[in-house]
Amino acid sequence: MRSGTFLNSKALTGLRLSWCCTVLLAIAAAAPAEAAGDDPAADPEKGNAAPQTSLTLEEAVSLATDAGDPSVATFDARAEALSSEAVADAQLPDPMVSAQVVNVPTDSFDLDQEPMTQALRVGLRQEFPAGQTRSIRAGQRNAQADAERARSREALRRIELETRQAWLETAWHLRAADILAQSRDRIEQQIESLQSRYATGGLNAQSLLRSELELSLLDDRIAEHRRMAEQARAALARFIGSAAYRPVADRLPEFEIRSTNLETLEKALVNHPEIEARQSMVEAADRGIELAQQAYKPKFAVEAGYGLRSERTDLASIGVSISLPLFTGQRQDQRHQAAVQRSRSAQFERDARLRDLRRQLDEALTDWRRYQERLALYERVVDERAEQTVEASITTYANGQTDFAELIRSQLAALDVQIKQAELAARAGKAWARITYLVGES
């Protein structure tokens, strides 16, 4: 796509050289010659130090996903906890051991007095939950664990989205500030060169004051873009730390999406981690219905005992206990109905969220298309018209048909075109990032 760069370097270079050279020639013809040593100073922010490695968008995303964000680790820990609970829920209840002294006479507490006295009776009891309760409950926990794992993947995807948006926001504001700063220095030098004309009466005060006002407004725009860039860097530092304060590459990568057809892209939404998480919660709720159905079945327990007697033969016993779910109207029926409603609620939440994601995809795809159209328009028409306007202003100024303030305004309009192009490229990149978040990498 053409938004891979902030602006067309060849066209901008020609534009700058054209109006700079013409303006300087016009000034040289109309004003006293400047001193030979009055050479424009370089941008002090550039310096002569070796530049640091630029932070690319791909590197920023890689750093963010490898940073081990706590939001991702939170869901991973929850998934591990639920998986462990699933193993525990699949097991039988712990057996119960009992020890008793049975049939002791209360008049003497003599263990040998009565033949039915058991000096020690040891029992063992094992309960068995109703039906398939254990396996169903384990399956429910595993479904909940799958939901947490899906939420972990969604958190990772969101980190990628927010990192991309923060990087793009940083890049375009820095680019805009750089464009304005470079042009501001040149315009300031041109205004300074006109001071002698004003001193000799060759330039009226209104033109000079208007030009200085435009320069002050340009300073304000530079400060605002730098403020916005620092805010975006702070958002980026949330995910990649100090690496966010490295120089940002002034070129955007080539953005591509798998399709521009909404119906085709919508098919991928069912595989979005958030939808997968909600689908897992639907499955967990369905397991809840099955679990409620098991309550209609009896649960039972097996118990065995052995009693020791001092003078007679020892006694052994074995038995089975069974629950009788006879009156289900106020307990089992109500719990089953509650489980059904929970399942319906989970399905409605999944369907509602899927609709929200479809809306977001439609909006992001619309933004992508329209930003591409506007970028193509700027590259095809607007850039050329801005350059022609500057050249026409230079010509009319050289012929004395317009004032210097009008010339400055035409140059600022050309700057606005460059900045708007950089903004549109970043906005297109953000639309691509949202589409990628929703449908995944192509």
C-alpha positions as CSV (number, residue, x, y, z in Angstrom):
1,M,0.0,0.0,0.0
2,R,1.1,3.6,-0.5
3,S,0.8,4.4,3.2
4,G,4.0,2.5,3.7
5,T,5.8,5.9,3.9
6,F,4.7,9.0,5.6
7,L,5.2,11.1,2.4
8,N,6.6,10.9,-1.1
9,S,10.3,11.8,-0.6
10,K,11.0,12.7,-4.2
11,A,8.0,15.1,-4.5
12,L,8.7,16.8,-1.2
13,T,12.4,17.2,-1.9
14,G,11.5,19.0,-5.2
15,L,8.9,21.1,-3.5
16,R,11.3,22.3,-0.8
17,L,14.1,23.0,-3.2
18,S,11.9,24.9,-5.5
19,W,10.3,27.3,-3.1
20,C,13.5,27.8,-1.0
21,C,15.7,28.6,-4.0
22,T,13.1,31.0,-5.6
23,V,12.4,32.8,-2.3
24,L,16.1,33.3,-1.6
25,L,16.6,34.6,-5.1
26,A,13.7,37.0,-4.7
27,I,15.0,38.2,-1.4
28,A,18.5,38.7,-2.7
29,A,17.2,40.9,-5.5
30,A,15.0,43.0,-3.3
31,A,17.2,43.4,-0.1
32,P,20.8,44.2,0.7
33,A,23.1,41.3,0.5
34,E,23.5,39.3,3.7
35,A,26.9,38.7,5.3
36,A,28.8,35.8,3.9
37,G,28.9,34.1,7.3
38,D,25.1,34.2,7.8
39,D,24.5,30.5,7.1
40,P,21.4,28.8,8.5
41,A,22.2,26.8,11.6
42,A,21.5,23.1,11.7
43,D,18.8,21.8,13.9
44,P,20.4,21.5,17.4
45,E,18.3,18.5,18.2
46,K,20.0,16.5,15.4
47,G,23.6,16.6,16.8
48,N,26.6,14.8,15.4
49,A,26.4,11.8,17.7
50,A,26.0,8.4,16.2
51,P,22.2,7.7,15.9
52,Q,20.6,5.0,17.9
53,T,19.0,2.0,16.3
54,S,15.4,2.9,15.3
55,L,12.6,1.1,16.9
56,T,10.4,-0.5,14.2
57,L,6.8,-1.5,14.6
58,E,7.6,-5.2,14.3
59,E,10.3,-4.9,17.0
60,A,8.0,-3.1,19.3
61,V,5.3,-5.8,19.0
62,S,7.9,-8.5,19.6
63,L,9.2,-6.8,22.7
64,A,5.7,-6.3,24.1
65,T,4.6,-10.0,23.5
66,D,7.9,-11.3,25.0
67,A,7.7,-9.1,28.1
68,G,5.5,-11.4,30.1
69,D,2.7,-9.0,30.8
70,P,0.9,-9.6,34.1
71,S,-2.5,-9.5,32.4
72,V,-1.5,-12.5,30.4
73,A,0.1,-14.3,33.3
74,T,-3.1,-13.8,35.3
75,F,-5.2,-15.8,32.9
76,D,-2.6,-18.5,32.6
77,A,-2.5,-18.9,36.4
78,R,-6.3,-19.2,36.5
79,A,-6.2,-21.8,33.8
80,E,-3.7,-23.9,35.7
81,A,-5.7,-23.6,38.9
82,L,-8.9,-24.8,37.1
83,S,-7.0,-27.7,35.4
84,S,-5.8,-28.8,38.9
85,E,-9.3,-28.6,40.2
86,A,-10.5,-30.8,37.3
87,V,-8.2,-33.5,38.3
88,A,-9.3,-33.3,41.9
89,D,-13.0,-33.2,41.0
90,A,-12.7,-36.4,39.0
91,Q,-11.7,-38.4,42.1
92,L,-13.8,-40.3,44.6
93,P,-14.4,-38.6,48.0
94,D,-11.9,-39.6,50.7
95,P,-12.9,-42.8,52.5
96,M,-13.9,-42.4,56.1
97,V,-12.5,-44.6,58.9
98,S,-14.3,-45.0,62.2
99,A,-13.3,-46.5,65.5
100,Q,-15.9,-47.3,68.3
101,V,-16.4,-49.1,71.5
102,V,-19.8,-50.7,71.2
103,N,-22.4,-51.9,73.7
104,V,-20.5,-51.0,76.9
105,P,-22.6,-51.6,80.0
106,T,-23.2,-48.4,81.8
107,D,-23.4,-49.9,85.3
108,S,-19.9,-51.1,85.5
109,F,-18.2,-50.1,82.2
110,D,-16.7,-53.6,82.3
111,L,-15.8,-54.7,78.7
112,D,-16.0,-58.4,79.7
113,Q,-19.4,-58.2,81.5
114,E,-21.7,-58.5,78.5
115,P,-21.2,-60.8,75.5
116,M,-22.4,-58.2,73.0
117,T,-19.8,-55.7,74.1
118,Q,-17.2,-55.0,71.4
119,A,-14.0,-53.6,72.9
120,L,-13.1,-52.1,69.5
121,R,-15.1,-51.8,66.3
122,V,-13.3,-50.4,63.2
123,G,-15.3,-49.3,60.2
124,L,-14.5,-48.1,56.7
125,R,-17.0,-46.0,54.6
126,Q,-16.7,-45.0,50.9
127,E,-19.2,-42.7,49.3
128,F,-20.0,-42.7,45.6
129,P,-21.5,-39.5,44.0
130,A,-24.6,-39.8,41.9
131,G,-24.3,-41.0,38.3
132,Q,-21.5,-39.3,36.3
133,T,-21.1,-36.4,38.7
134,R,-17.3,-36.7,39.0
135,S,-16.6,-36.8,35.3
136,I,-19.1,-34.1,34.5
137,R,-17.7,-31.8,37.1
138,A,-14.1,-32.4,35.9
139,G,-15.3,-31.6,32.3
140,Q,-16.9,-28.4,33.6
141,R,-13.6,-27.3,35.2
142,N,-11.7,-28.1,32.0
143,A,-14.1,-26.0,30.0
144,Q,-13.5,-23.1,32.4
145,A,-9.8,-23.6,32.1
146,D,-10.1,-23.5,28.3
147,A,-12.0,-20.2,28.7
148,E,-9.1,-18.7,30.7
149,R,-6.5,-19.9,28.2
150,A,-8.6,-18.2,25.4
151,R,-8.7,-15.0,27.5
152,S,-4.9,-15.2,27.8
153,R,-4.6,-15.3,24.0
154,E,-7.1,-12.4,23.8
155,A,-5.0,-10.4,26.3
156,L,-1.9,-11.0,24.2
157,R,-3.7,-9.9,21.0
158,R,-4.9,-6.7,22.8
159,I,-1.3,-6.0,23.8
160,E,-0.3,-6.3,20.2
161,L,-3.1,-3.9,19.2
162,E,-2.3,-1.3,21.8
163,T,1.4,-1.5,21.1
164,R,0.8,-0.9,17.4
165,Q,-1.5,2.0,18.0
166,A,0.9,3.6,20.5
167,W,3.9,3.2,18.1
168,L,1.9,4.6,15.2
169,E,0.7,7.5,17.2
170,T,4.3,8.2,18.4
171,A,5.7,8.0,14.9
172,W,3.3,10.3,13.2
173,H,3.4,13.0,15.8
174,L,7.2,12.9,15.8
175,R,7.2,13.1,12.0
176,A,4.8,16.0,12.1
177,A,7.0,17.9,14.7
178,D,10.1,17.2,12.6
179,I,8.4,18.5,9.4
180,L,7.3,21.7,11.2
181,A,10.6,22.2,12.9
182,Q,12.6,22.0,9.7
183,S,10.2,24.4,7.9
184,R,10.1,26.7,10.9
185,D,13.8,27.2,10.8
186,R,13.8,28.2,7.1
187,I,10.8,30.5,7.5
188,E,12.5,32.2,10.5
189,Q,15.6,32.8,8.5
190,Q,13.5,34.3,5.7
191,I,11.8,36.6,8.2
192,E,15.1,37.7,9.7
193,S,16.4,38.5,6.2
194,L,13.5,40.9,5.7
195,Q,14.4,43.0,8.8
196,S,16.6,45.2,6.7
197,R,13.8,45.8,4.2
198,Y,11.5,46.8,7.0
199,A,14.2,49.2,8.4
200,T,14.5,50.9,5.0
201,G,10.7,51.1,4.5
202,G,10.7,48.4,1.8
203,L,8.3,46.2,3.8
204,N,5.3,47.4,5.9
205,A,4.9,46.5,9.5
206,Q,1.6,44.6,9.0
207,S,3.3,42.0,6.7
208,L,6.1,41.5,9.0
209,L,3.9,41.2,12.1
210,R,1.6,38.8,10.3
211,S,4.6,36.6,9.3
212,E,5.9,36.6,12.9
213,L,2.4,35.6,14.1
214,E,2.4,32.7,11.7
215,L,5.8,31.7,13.0
216,S,4.5,31.8,16.6
217,L,1.5,29.6,15.7
218,L,3.9,27.2,14.1
219,D,5.9,27.0,17.3
220,D,2.6,26.1,19.1
221,R,1.9,23.3,16.7
222,I,5.4,21.9,17.1
223,A,4.9,21.9,20.9
224,E,1.6,20.2,20.7
225,H,2.8,17.5,18.4
226,R,5.7,16.8,20.7
227,R,3.4,16.7,23.7
228,M,1.2,14.1,21.9
229,A,4.3,12.1,20.9
230,E,5.4,12.0,24.6
231,Q,2.0,10.8,25.7
232,A,2.0,8.1,23.0
233,R,5.6,7.1,24.2
234,A,4.3,6.7,27.7
235,A,1.5,4.4,26.5
236,L,4.2,2.4,24.5
237,A,6.5,2.3,27.5
238,R,3.7,0.5,29.4
239,F,4.4,-2.6,27.2
240,I,8.1,-2.3,26.2
241,G,9.7,-0.2,29.0
242,S,12.6,2.0,28.2
243,A,12.8,0.8,24.6
244,A,9.9,3.1,23.9
245,Y,12.2,6.1,24.1
246,R,14.5,5.0,21.3
247,P,14.2,6.8,18.0
248,V,11.2,5.7,16.1
249,A,11.5,4.7,12.4
250,D,10.2,7.4,10.1
251,R,8.9,4.8,7.6
252,L,5.8,2.7,8.2
253,P,5.8,-1.0,7.2
254,E,3.7,-2.2,4.3
255,F,0.2,-3.0,5.7
256,E,-1.7,-5.8,4.1
257,I,-5.0,-7.5,5.1
258,R,-6.2,-10.9,3.9
259,S,-9.3,-9.5,2.3
260,T,-11.4,-6.3,1.9
261,N,-14.6,-8.2,1.8
262,L,-16.6,-7.9,5.1
263,E,-18.3,-11.3,4.8
264,T,-15.1,-13.1,4.2
265,L,-13.4,-11.5,7.2
266,E,-16.5,-12.0,9.4
267,K,-15.9,-15.8,9.2
268,A,-12.7,-15.4,11.1
269,L,-14.5,-13.8,14.1
270,V,-15.7,-17.1,15.4
271,N,-12.0,-18.0,16.0
272,H,-11.4,-14.8,17.9
273,P,-10.0,-15.6,21.4
274,E,-12.8,-13.7,23.1
275,I,-15.5,-15.7,21.3
276,E,-13.6,-18.9,22.0
277,A,-13.6,-18.0,25.7
278,R,-17.3,-17.3,25.7
279,Q,-17.9,-20.5,23.8
280,S,-16.0,-22.4,26.4
281,M,-18.2,-20.8,29.1
282,V,-21.2,-22.0,27.2
283,E,-19.8,-25.5,27.3
284,A,-19.1,-25.2,31.0
285,A,-22.8,-24.0,31.5
286,D,-24.0,-27.0,29.5
287,R,-22.0,-29.2,31.8
288,G,-23.8,-27.6,34.6
289,I,-27.1,-28.8,33.1
290,E,-25.7,-32.3,33.0
291,L,-24.5,-32.0,36.5
292,A,-28.0,-30.9,37.7
293,Q,-29.5,-33.9,36.0
294,Q,-27.2,-36.2,38.0
295,A,-28.9,-35.0,41.2
296,Y,-32.0,-37.0,40.1
297,K,-30.0,-40.2,40.5
298,P,-29.3,-41.8,43.9
299,K,-25.9,-41.6,45.4
300,F,-24.7,-44.4,47.6
301,A,-22.1,-45.5,50.1
302,V,-20.5,-48.8,51.1
303,E,-19.5,-49.4,54.6
304,A,-17.7,-52.3,56.3
305,G,-16.9,-52.9,59.9
306,Y,-15.1,-55.3,62.2
307,G,-15.8,-55.6,66.0
308,L,-13.4,-57.2,68.5
309,R,-14.9,-59.1,71.5
310,S,-12.8,-60.4,74.4
311,E,-14.7,-63.6,75.3
312,R,-16.6,-64.4,72.1
313,T,-16.2,-64.5,68.4
314,D,-15.4,-61.2,66.7
315,L,-18.2,-59.6,64.6
316,A,-18.0,-58.3,61.0
317,S,-20.5,-56.2,59.1
318,I,-21.0,-54.7,55.6
319,G,-23.7,-52.5,54.3
320,V,-24.9,-50.1,51.6
321,S,-26.5,-46.7,52.0
322,I,-28.6,-45.2,49.1
323,S,-30.1,-41.7,48.9
324,L,-33.7,-41.5,47.7
325,P,-34.3,-38.3,45.6
326,L,-38.1,-38.6,45.9
327,F,-39.1,-35.0,46.5
328,T,-37.5,-33.1,43.6
329,G,-39.8,-30.2,43.1
330,Q,-38.1,-27.7,45.5
331,R,-34.5,-28.9,45.1
332,Q,-33.5,-30.8,42.0
333,D,-36.0,-29.2,39.7
334,Q,-35.1,-25.7,40.7
335,R,-31.4,-26.4,40.4
336,H,-31.9,-27.9,36.9
337,Q,-33.9,-24.8,35.8
338,A,-31.2,-22.5,37.2
339,A,-28.6,-24.4,35.2
340,V,-30.6,-24.1,32.0
341,Q,-31.0,-20.4,32.5
342,R,-27.2,-20.0,33.1
343,S,-26.5,-21.8,29.8
344,R,-28.9,-19.5,27.9
345,S,-27.3,-16.5,29.5
346,A,-23.9,-17.6,28.4
347,Q,-25.1,-18.2,24.9
348,F,-26.7,-14.8,24.7
349,E,-23.5,-13.2,26.0
350,R,-21.5,-15.0,23.3
351,D,-23.9,-13.9,20.5
352,A,-24.0,-10.3,21.7
353,R,-20.2,-10.1,21.9
354,L,-19.9,-11.6,18.4
355,R,-22.2,-8.9,17.1
356,D,-20.0,-6.3,18.8
357,L,-16.9,-7.7,17.1
358,R,-18.7,-7.6,13.7
359,R,-19.6,-4.0,14.3
360,Q,-15.9,-3.2,15.2
361,L,-14.7,-5.1,12.1
362,D,-17.1,-3.2,9.8
363,E,-15.9,0.2,11.3
364,A,-12.3,-0.8,11.0
365,L,-12.7,-2.0,7.4
366,T,-14.5,1.2,6.5
367,D,-11.7,3.3,8.0
368,W,-9.1,1.2,6.1
369,R,-10.8,1.7,2.7
370,R,-11.5,5.5,3.2
371,Y,-8.0,6.2,4.5
372,Q,-6.6,4.4,1.5
373,E,-8.7,6.5,-0.8
374,R,-7.7,9.7,0.9
375,L,-4.0,8.7,0.8
376,A,-4.3,8.0,-3.0
377,L,-6.0,11.3,-3.5
378,Y,-3.2,13.2,-1.6
379,E,-0.5,11.4,-3.6
380,R,-2.2,11.9,-6.9
381,V,-3.7,15.4,-6.7
382,V,-3.3,17.3,-3.4
383,D,0.5,17.1,-3.3
384,E,0.7,18.5,-6.8
385,R,-1.8,21.2,-6.2
386,A,0.1,22.3,-3.0
387,E,3.4,22.5,-4.9
388,Q,1.8,24.5,-7.7
389,T,0.3,26.9,-5.2
390,V,3.7,27.5,-3.6
391,E,5.3,28.0,-6.9
392,A,2.6,30.5,-8.0
393,S,3.0,32.4,-4.7
394,I,6.7,32.6,-5.2
395,T,6.2,34.0,-8.7
396,T,3.7,36.6,-7.6
397,Y,5.8,37.6,-4.7
398,A,8.9,38.0,-6.9
399,N,6.8,40.2,-9.2
400,G,5.6,42.3,-6.3
401,Q,1.9,41.1,-6.8
402,T,1.6,39.7,-3.3
403,D,3.1,40.3,0.2
404,F,5.5,38.1,2.1
405,A,2.8,37.0,4.6
406,E,0.8,35.4,1.8
407,L,3.9,33.6,0.6
408,I,4.4,32.2,4.1
409,R,0.8,31.1,4.3
410,S,1.1,29.2,1.0
411,Q,4.2,27.4,2.4
412,L,2.3,26.6,5.6
413,A,-0.5,25.1,3.5
414,A,2.0,22.9,1.8
415,L,3.2,21.8,5.2
416,D,-0.3,21.0,6.2
417,V,-0.5,18.7,3.2
418,Q,2.6,16.8,4.3
419,I,1.4,16.5,7.9
420,K,-2.1,15.4,6.9
421,Q,-0.5,12.7,4.7
422,A,1.5,11.5,7.7
423,E,-1.6,11.5,9.8
424,L,-3.6,9.5,7.2
425,A,-0.9,6.9,6.9
426,A,-0.9,6.5,10.7
427,R,-4.7,6.3,10.8
428,A,-4.7,3.7,8.0
429,G,-2.1,1.7,10.1
430,K,-4.3,1.9,13.1
431,A,-7.3,0.6,11.1
432,W,-5.1,-2.3,9.9
433,A,-4.1,-3.0,13.6
434,R,-7.7,-3.2,14.6
435,I,-8.6,-5.5,11.7
436,T,-5.6,-7.7,12.6
437,Y,-6.7,-7.8,16.3
438,L,-10.2,-9.0,15.2
439,V,-9.4,-11.5,12.5
440,G,-5.8,-12.4,13.3
441,E,-2.6,-12.3,11.2
442,S,-3.0,-13.0,7.5
